[in-house]
């Protein structure tokens, strides 16, 4: 389901507002996921992680407010570079998921911390190929570990959440082999920060940022 574009189309904004107000399309409910039992050892001052959790506007918006995150970039992961364009990815046939590359300082926030935030406020890990009002494999919940250590932490944490019955339904978040990350078009970058009153943002993404601030005040940065 396309969320915009072009900007000037008031109908698109109205459509986003309409769908966002429908109860079945409400923003994901935040949960306070437990602390991960396995934490990746700190090595170096810069690390990269890639998360897919529905529309990348909100994913980027949340991680941009986490202390220790140096940058968050919207893009595409899971498919080939030749199809890493919004129009192609939106068809749901490219293998790509809308994703966000997070560059962070592991001495300030580790990968396990980011996973906890992801599973608490970014995505509903129990929805298959859908998040918020958006449907299709391009909106799937997926992790793209950038190292064997990250993969181990992710696998262990999903098992931990499953054993603790944190969610009422099974977790369907996929752990996928990284095949490259391709930055999205410039108009998608920092969309939430640049368009805080856009109807889709207000209904689907702003609640996620508010949940981050409420549940993880020590991790919050303005």
BELRALIN-V420590 format. One line per field, one symbol per residue. ss: DSSP state (H for helix, E for strand, L for the rest). burial: # if it has 24 or more other C-alpha atoms within 12 Angstrom, else .. A space follows every 50 residues. Layout:
ss = ???
burial = ???
//
This chain:
ss = LLLLLLLLLHHHHHHHHHHHHLHHHLLLLLLLLLLLLLLLLLLLLLEEEE EEELLHHHHHHHHLLELLEEEEEEEEELLLHHHLLHHHHLLLLLLLEEEE EEEELLLLLLHHHHHHHHHHHHLLLLLLLEELLEELHHHLEEELLLLHHH HHHHHHHHHHHHHLLLLLLLLLLEELLLLLEEELLHHHLLHHHHLLLLHH HHHHHHHHHHHHHHHLHHHELL
burial = ####........#..##.##.....######.####.###......#### #############################...####..##.#.####### ######.#######################################...# #####.##..#....##...######.#.#####...######....### #############..#..#...
//
